[in-house]
Amino acid sequence: MNALEKNRWICFGKEATYAKDSRIAALQKDFANHFKDSIDYQPEAKVNGKQQELIVAKNKSVTNTRRIYAYPGETFYAGDVVDALNAKWLITEVDQNKEVYTKGIMQLCNRELIWQNRHTGEILRRWVTAEKPYYSNLDEAKPLTVSSREYKIQVTFDEETSLIDIDKRFMLEIIGESPKTYKVTAVDTITARSYQSGEIRGFLVLNVTQDLYNPKTDRKDLLLCDYVEPAQMPDPTPSPADDGKITFTYNGNATIRQGGSAKKFTAHLYDGADNEILDAEFEWSIAVDGVLMDKFTLTPSGAFARLAAMDFVELQGVVVQLIAKHGEIKGSLDVEVVS
């Protein structure tokens, strides 16, 4: 056994090709061995609603941010929402060097954004960070003097938040009996998003300015601006003669990461007149080479399903067909596995 091979065995990196690999393996093992010994260990933390052990440490003297570390082999991304320390947090920074472990910075969420899907009327909720105004003045030209201070809101980028545009209104709080409403003046979809693990991930930055409450259209009891009644639900079971179709929506590209977290795919059912059938249920399945079938996991949940690929190098470049079926109507989507 030469010196390099001996070093691999000592450092528990027996399958490593280079000295660096064995050193990384040793660091991962050491970090994992002491992970639960940290005073900042949070065993009940959740990332996007899924339990994940984390170390949540102070970030110098800044009380509304925390440094976070994932267990070796696990990860998280900018834009993820964390439940820890009896609060909600938005991950705003992630070190892209994840060879030993994933580390990042998260910021305390201090508001919940509530709005409706513009097509279905479904009420949507996202935890966000809202920062202090960066300039201030008063607009005296309006019948009521309204502060035009602008606030910065950071919200996870997903298929719903991506539809938020300029002039969208939100009710962020009620002080006394007075609702405080705000209007979007700018949407930054560029600087806080990046291509990571086969998907566009991150968060949006919204600039909002105070707006006037409209008692005719705003619902104070629901904390909603410009409330509309949910659309009437048509017959959820179109006949095959309607020649319906099924389409899919998802974040980023039609890809999943080898060994990565499960990706959400949402199915949409349309009748022959191209009207969407809401609240439709689907039967989900996948089609792939039989020898690879057990290396994928599919978790159906009504109108959507989550698909994941296990951490096997032979899956790189494999295309799996995702299938959603409603009655006699079937739709499919080719999903590629990327590294």
C-alpha positions as CSV (number, residue, x, y, z in Angstrom):
1,M,0.0,0.0,0.0
2,N,1.5,3.3,-1.1
3,A,1.3,6.5,0.9
4,L,-1.7,7.9,-0.9
5,E,-3.7,4.6,-0.5
6,K,-2.8,4.6,3.2
7,N,-4.0,8.2,3.5
8,R,-7.3,7.3,1.9
9,W,-7.9,4.5,4.4
10,I,-6.9,6.6,7.4
11,C,-9.2,9.5,6.3
12,F,-12.1,7.1,5.6
13,G,-12.1,8.0,1.9
14,K,-11.3,4.5,0.6
15,E,-13.0,5.2,-2.8
16,A,-11.4,8.6,-3.3
17,T,-9.4,9.2,-6.4
18,Y,-7.3,12.1,-5.1
19,A,-5.8,13.2,-1.8
20,K,-8.3,16.1,-1.8
21,D,-11.2,13.6,-2.0
22,S,-10.0,11.7,1.1
23,R,-9.5,14.9,3.0
24,I,-13.1,16.0,2.2
25,A,-14.4,12.6,3.3
26,A,-12.5,13.0,6.6
27,L,-13.9,16.5,7.1
28,Q,-17.4,15.3,6.3
29,K,-17.1,12.5,8.8
30,D,-15.7,14.7,11.5
31,F,-18.5,17.3,11.0
32,A,-21.2,14.6,11.0
33,N,-19.8,13.1,14.2
34,H,-20.0,16.4,16.1
35,F,-23.1,17.8,14.4
36,K,-25.5,16.9,17.1
37,D,-23.2,18.0,19.9
38,S,-23.5,21.7,18.8
39,I,-25.4,23.9,21.2
40,D,-27.1,25.3,18.1
41,Y,-28.3,21.9,16.9
42,Q,-32.0,22.1,15.9
43,P,-33.4,18.5,15.3
44,E,-37.0,19.7,14.7
45,A,-36.2,22.3,12.1
46,K,-38.1,22.2,8.8
47,V,-37.1,23.3,5.3
48,N,-40.1,24.0,3.1
49,G,-42.3,22.1,5.5
50,K,-40.1,19.0,5.5
51,Q,-38.2,18.1,8.7
52,Q,-34.4,18.5,8.3
53,E,-31.7,18.7,11.0
54,L,-29.9,22.0,11.0
55,I,-27.4,24.0,13.0
56,V,-28.8,27.4,13.5
57,A,-26.2,29.8,14.9
58,K,-26.0,33.5,15.7
59,N,-24.8,35.8,12.9
60,K,-22.6,38.2,14.9
61,S,-24.9,40.7,16.7
62,V,-27.6,40.8,14.0
63,T,-30.7,39.3,15.8
64,N,-32.9,38.9,12.7
65,T,-30.5,36.8,10.7
66,R,-28.9,33.4,11.5
67,R,-26.1,31.3,10.0
68,I,-27.3,27.8,9.1
69,Y,-25.5,24.5,8.3
70,A,-26.9,21.3,6.9
71,Y,-25.8,17.8,7.8
72,P,-23.2,16.5,5.3
73,G,-25.0,15.0,2.3
74,E,-28.1,17.2,2.8
75,T,-28.6,20.7,1.4
76,F,-30.9,23.7,1.0
77,Y,-31.2,26.6,-1.4
78,A,-31.8,30.4,-1.5
79,G,-35.5,31.0,-1.4
80,D,-36.3,28.1,0.9
81,V,-38.4,28.8,4.0
82,V,-37.2,27.4,7.3
83,D,-39.1,26.7,10.5
84,A,-36.8,27.1,13.5
85,L,-36.6,28.8,16.9
86,N,-40.4,29.3,16.8
87,A,-40.3,31.5,13.8
88,K,-40.2,31.5,10.0
89,W,-37.0,32.3,8.1
90,L,-36.2,33.0,4.4
91,I,-32.8,31.6,3.2
92,T,-31.2,34.6,1.4
93,E,-27.6,33.4,0.9
94,V,-26.0,30.0,0.2
95,D,-22.3,29.2,-0.2
96,Q,-22.1,27.3,-3.5
97,N,-19.1,25.3,-2.3
98,K,-20.9,22.3,-0.8
99,E,-18.1,19.8,-0.9
100,V,-18.0,19.3,2.9
101,Y,-21.4,20.7,3.9
102,T,-23.9,23.4,2.9
103,K,-23.9,26.7,4.8
104,G,-25.9,29.9,4.4
105,I,-27.6,32.9,5.9
106,M,-31.4,33.1,6.6
107,Q,-33.4,36.2,7.5
108,L,-36.4,36.4,9.9
109,C,-39.8,36.6,8.1
110,N,-41.9,39.3,9.6
111,R,-45.0,39.3,7.4
112,E,-47.3,36.9,5.6
113,L,-48.2,37.9,2.0
114,I,-51.8,36.9,1.2
115,W,-53.3,37.2,-2.3
116,Q,-55.5,35.3,-4.8
117,N,-54.6,33.4,-7.9
118,R,-55.8,35.6,-10.7
119,H,-57.3,32.7,-12.6
120,T,-59.0,30.5,-9.9
121,G,-59.5,32.9,-7.0
122,E,-57.5,30.5,-4.7
123,I,-56.2,32.3,-1.7
124,L,-52.4,32.0,-1.5
125,R,-50.0,32.6,1.4
126,R,-46.2,33.1,1.5
127,W,-44.0,34.1,4.4
128,V,-41.8,37.1,3.5
129,T,-39.2,39.6,4.8
130,A,-40.2,43.2,4.8
131,E,-37.5,45.8,5.4
132,K,-37.5,49.4,6.5
133,P,-38.2,52.1,3.9
134,Y,-35.1,53.4,2.1
135,Y,-36.6,56.8,1.4
136,S,-39.5,58.9,2.6
137,N,-41.7,61.7,1.4
138,L,-45.4,62.7,1.4
139,D,-47.6,63.1,-1.6
140,E,-49.8,66.1,-0.8
141,A,-51.5,66.1,-4.2
142,K,-53.9,63.2,-3.2
143,P,-57.2,63.9,-1.3
144,L,-55.7,62.0,1.6
145,T,-52.1,62.4,2.5
146,V,-50.5,59.0,1.9
147,S,-46.9,58.1,2.7
148,S,-45.0,57.1,-0.5
149,R,-42.2,55.5,1.4
150,E,-41.1,52.3,-0.3
151,Y,-40.5,49.0,1.4
152,K,-38.5,46.0,0.1
153,I,-40.2,42.6,0.3
154,Q,-38.4,39.3,-0.3
155,V,-40.5,36.3,-1.3
156,T,-39.7,32.8,-2.5
157,F,-39.8,32.4,-6.3
158,D,-42.3,29.8,-7.4
159,E,-45.0,29.3,-10.0
160,E,-47.4,31.5,-8.1
161,T,-45.2,34.4,-7.0
162,S,-43.7,34.6,-10.5
163,L,-47.1,36.0,-11.6
164,I,-46.9,39.0,-9.2
165,D,-46.5,42.2,-11.3
166,I,-46.5,45.9,-10.9
167,D,-49.7,47.5,-9.4
168,K,-50.5,44.2,-7.5
169,R,-52.0,45.3,-4.1
170,F,-51.5,43.6,-0.7
171,M,-52.9,44.1,2.8
172,L,-50.0,43.5,5.1
173,E,-51.5,44.3,8.5
174,I,-54.4,46.0,10.4
175,I,-53.5,48.6,13.1
176,G,-56.4,49.3,15.3
177,E,-59.3,49.2,12.8
178,S,-57.2,50.6,10.0
179,P,-56.0,48.2,7.2
180,K,-52.6,49.0,5.8
181,T,-52.5,48.3,2.1
182,Y,-49.5,48.5,-0.3
183,K,-49.0,48.5,-4.1
184,V,-46.1,46.9,-6.0
185,T,-44.0,49.5,-7.8
186,A,-41.2,47.3,-9.0
187,V,-40.4,43.6,-9.3
188,D,-36.8,42.4,-9.4
189,T,-36.8,38.9,-10.9
190,I,-33.1,38.9,-11.7
191,T,-30.6,39.6,-9.0
192,A,-31.7,37.1,-6.3
193,R,-32.3,34.1,-8.6
194,S,-29.8,31.7,-10.1
195,Y,-29.6,28.3,-11.9
196,Q,-29.0,25.7,-9.2
197,S,-29.2,21.9,-9.5
198,G,-31.2,22.0,-12.7
199,E,-33.7,24.6,-11.6
200,I,-34.0,28.4,-11.3
201,R,-34.1,29.0,-7.6
202,G,-34.1,31.9,-5.3
203,F,-36.5,34.7,-4.4
204,L,-38.1,37.8,-5.8
205,V,-37.6,41.3,-4.5
206,L,-40.7,43.5,-4.6
207,N,-40.8,47.2,-3.9
208,V,-44.1,48.3,-2.5
209,T,-45.5,51.7,-1.5
210,Q,-48.4,52.5,0.8
211,D,-51.8,52.6,-1.0
212,L,-55.3,53.6,0.1
213,Y,-57.7,51.0,1.5
214,N,-60.8,50.4,-0.8
215,P,-63.7,49.1,1.3
216,K,-65.6,48.2,-1.9
217,T,-63.0,45.8,-3.2
218,D,-60.7,44.9,-0.2
219,R,-61.6,42.3,2.4
220,K,-60.3,43.3,5.8
221,D,-61.5,40.0,7.4
222,L,-59.3,38.0,4.9
223,L,-56.4,40.5,4.7
224,L,-57.0,40.6,0.9
225,C,-57.0,43.4,-1.6
226,D,-59.1,43.4,-4.7
227,Y,-61.0,40.3,-3.6
228,V,-62.9,38.3,-6.2
229,E,-65.2,35.3,-5.6
230,P,-63.6,32.0,-6.5
231,A,-64.5,30.8,-10.0
232,Q,-67.6,28.6,-10.3
233,M,-66.4,25.0,-10.6
234,P,-67.4,23.4,-13.9
235,D,-68.1,19.7,-14.2
236,P,-64.8,18.1,-13.1
237,T,-65.3,15.1,-15.4
238,P,-65.4,16.0,-19.1
239,S,-66.3,13.2,-21.4
240,P,-63.8,11.8,-23.8
241,A,-65.8,13.3,-26.6
242,D,-64.7,16.8,-25.3
243,D,-61.2,16.0,-26.6
244,G,-59.6,17.4,-23.5
245,K,-56.0,17.7,-22.7
246,I,-53.6,17.8,-19.7
247,T,-50.7,20.2,-19.4
248,F,-48.0,20.6,-16.7
249,T,-46.4,23.5,-14.8
250,Y,-43.2,23.4,-12.8
251,N,-40.3,25.7,-11.7
252,G,-37.5,26.1,-14.2
253,N,-36.8,23.4,-16.7
254,A,-38.3,19.9,-17.0
255,T,-35.4,18.4,-15.1
256,I,-34.7,16.8,-11.7
257,R,-31.4,16.5,-10.0
258,Q,-29.6,13.2,-9.4
259,G,-29.8,12.7,-5.6
260,G,-31.7,16.0,-5.2
261,S,-34.9,16.9,-3.4
262,A,-38.2,16.0,-5.0
263,K,-39.5,18.4,-7.6
264,K,-43.2,19.4,-7.8
265,F,-45.1,19.1,-11.1
266,T,-48.7,20.3,-11.3
267,A,-51.2,19.0,-13.8
268,H,-53.9,21.1,-15.4
269,L,-57.0,19.6,-17.1
270,Y,-58.7,21.4,-20.0
271,D,-61.9,20.6,-21.9
272,G,-62.3,20.7,-25.7
273,A,-63.0,24.5,-25.6
274,D,-59.7,25.0,-23.8
275,N,-61.4,25.9,-20.5
276,E,-59.5,24.7,-17.4
277,I,-61.3,22.2,-15.2
278,L,-60.6,23.1,-11.6
279,D,-60.1,20.7,-8.7
280,A,-59.6,17.8,-11.0
281,E,-58.0,14.6,-9.6
282,F,-55.3,12.7,-11.5
283,E,-53.8,9.3,-11.6
284,W,-50.0,9.7,-11.6
285,S,-47.3,7.3,-12.9
286,I,-43.9,7.2,-14.6
287,A,-42.5,5.3,-17.6
288,V,-38.8,4.5,-17.7
289,D,-36.5,1.5,-18.4
290,G,-37.6,-1.3,-16.0
291,V,-34.2,-1.7,-14.5
292,L,-34.2,1.9,-13.4
293,M,-37.8,2.1,-12.1
294,D,-36.8,1.6,-8.4
295,K,-34.3,4.4,-8.6
296,F,-37.1,7.0,-8.9
297,T,-39.7,8.0,-6.3
298,L,-43.1,9.5,-7.3
299,T,-45.3,11.0,-4.6
300,P,-48.8,11.9,-6.0
301,S,-51.0,14.4,-4.2
302,G,-54.2,15.1,-6.2
303,A,-53.4,17.8,-8.8
304,F,-49.7,17.6,-8.3
305,A,-46.9,15.1,-7.8
306,R,-43.3,15.2,-6.6
307,L,-40.7,13.3,-8.6
308,A,-37.1,12.5,-7.4
309,A,-34.2,10.6,-8.7
310,M,-31.8,8.7,-6.3
311,D,-28.1,9.4,-6.2
312,F,-26.9,7.0,-8.9
313,V,-24.4,8.2,-11.5
314,E,-26.0,6.0,-14.2
315,L,-29.2,8.2,-14.0
316,Q,-27.4,11.2,-15.4
317,G,-29.0,12.1,-18.8
318,V,-31.9,9.5,-18.3
319,V,-35.3,10.8,-19.5
320,V,-38.3,9.6,-17.5
321,Q,-41.8,10.1,-18.7
322,L,-44.2,11.6,-16.1
323,I,-47.8,10.7,-16.8
324,A,-51.0,12.2,-15.4
325,K,-54.4,10.7,-16.3
326,H,-58.0,11.8,-15.7
327,G,-60.6,9.4,-17.0
328,E,-59.7,8.7,-20.7
329,I,-57.6,11.9,-21.0
330,K,-53.9,11.4,-20.5
331,G,-50.9,13.9,-20.6
332,S,-47.2,13.2,-20.4
333,L,-44.0,15.1,-19.8
334,D,-40.4,14.1,-20.5
335,V,-38.2,14.9,-17.5
336,E,-34.4,14.6,-17.7
337,V,-32.1,13.7,-14.8
338,V,-29.2,16.2,-14.4
339,S,-26.2,16.2,-12.1
